[in-house]
Amino acid sequence: MANVVVVGSQWGDEGKGKIVDWLSERADVVVRFQGGHNAGHTLEVGNHVFRLSLLPSGVVRPDKLSIIGNGVVIDPWALFDEIRKIGEQGVMVTPGNLLISESAHLILPFHGELDRAREAARRDAAIGTTGRGIGPAYEDRVARRGLRVCDLADDGTLQAKLSHLVDHHDVLRRASGLDAIDRETLLAELRRIAGPLLEFSRPVWKELEHLRRSGKRILFEGAQGHFLDVDHGTFPYVTSSNTLAAAAATGSGIGPHALHYVLGITKAYTTRVGAGPFPTEQTNDVGSVFRERGQEFGTVTGRPRRCGWFDAVMVRQAIKVGGIQGIALTKLDVLDGIDELKVCTGYRWQGSDLDHLPAMAARQAEVEARYETFNGWRENTRGARSWGELPATCIKYVRRIEELIEAPVALLSTGPERDDTIRVTDPFAD
């Protein structure tokens, strides 16, 4: 059976939650493999709207197994708050349908405090993080001083590792004008939450190998998007993890040979949150139309998203670097009724043509988008569930995007509901 990796091909917020939820009907297992509770997935199922951050999108389906991999950084208090909220909506999350890697690193309260202090100190040069401690937690992970889920199982280990970690952070806090960490209070809070968290803890790599050998279909769910990748994104305006499909292997503990199909979620226009370059941004009525129609406000922060025309150069780059084999084109209905549509087909920088986004931040900020113009369509595409329901000019727009990004459209999303989806090809096909 084929296993599918779902990643964002832009700056995140492409609609991955809905697509993962739609695909999970055919999957047995859904795995989150990177990021933290800075991610935001909104699912609309009937009369219910589920807003998820840490939990894999598969949890809203009662017969699916959800897994949080070792590549995710976990705020345990945020996790249990999310479990409580989704429980109030009738979705029960238990160790029977959610497993957490024993190797996953923890986000502690002082990580968020440091994150917010740093952003405030940057002032006009702020990156635009969510302030939830994701970056500082990944820093501790890479520096080999982080606290992991498995460390909660032994009190002696917990005390020793926490002491070493707090010693380091107290130095940083003094430099940032923050008070020293209350070690005893934090230790007591960790002891209280250890038991409930460890109930979900497993050697996830072993579980995944068993599931793979049993022929189960596994769906790997990424957070953020390609151009927020710490290596391949618009550095330094990026997240602190690898967001590409390759991270599904290292972030969950499964070999890359088990990743059969990479689906890139791609919005029919472009958005980003926070600071950083954005060649096709429209700070005008067009951007406002996209924001209002597409409800472009962060699931986690509520911040309004910056909006602009579709950038085929960026998406093509994401496809080639990330090994994306097909895209799910989302929010196509937002373009309904716009007389003239534009797609970025190349850049100009200091008089030269570019067919890719350069690595240097200063050059990224200076590139000028070159556009191809299309006639829009007056018909309503919201809720369309077959090609036959789409106007000819809309189909022409989609086909031209396929040519420009050099990849096929596998799925089309025409609304927030599960079934507002047109399947062109089957990502789960062998």
Sequence and secondary structure as in RCSB ss.txt:
>XXXX:A:sequence
MANVVVVGSQWGDEGKGKIVDWLSERADVVVRFQGGHNAGHTLEVGNHVFRLSLLPSGVVRPDKLSIIGNGVVID
PWALFDEIRKIGEQGVMVTPGNLLISESAHLILPFHGELDRAREAARRDAAIGTTGRGIGPAYEDRVARRGLRVC
DLADDGTLQAKLSHLVDHHDVLRRASGLDAIDRETLLAELRRIAGPLLEFSRPVWKELEHLRRSGKRILFEGAQG
HFLDVDHGTFPYVTSSNTLAAAAATGSGIGPHALHYVLGITKAYTTRVGAGPFPTEQTNDVGSVFRERGQEFGTV
TGRPRRCGWFDAVMVRQAIKVGGIQGIALTKLDVLDGIDELKVCTGYRWQGSDLDHLPAMAARQAEVEARYETFN
GWRENTRGARSWGELPATCIKYVRRIEELIEAPVALLSTGPERDDTIRVTDPFAD
>XXXX:A:secstr
   EEEEESSSS SSHHHHHHHHHTT SEEEE SB TT  EEEEETTEEEEESSS GGGGSTT EEEE TTBEE 
HHHHHHHHHHHHHTT    TTTEEEETT EE  HHHHHHHHHHHHHHGGG     SSSHHHHHHHHHTT   BGG
GGG HHHHHHHHHHHHHHHHHHHHHTT     HHHHHHHHHHHHHHHHTTEE HHHHHHHHHHTT  EEEE  S 
GGG TTTSSTTSS SS  STTHHHHTTT  GGG  EEEEEEESSEEE SSS  TTB  SHHHHHHHHHTT B TT
T  B EEE EEHHHHHHHHHHHT  EEEEE GGGGTT SEEEEEEEEEETTEEESS  SSHHHHHH EEEEEEEE
   S  TT  SGGGS HHHHHHHHHHHHHHTS EEEEE SSBTT EEESS TT  
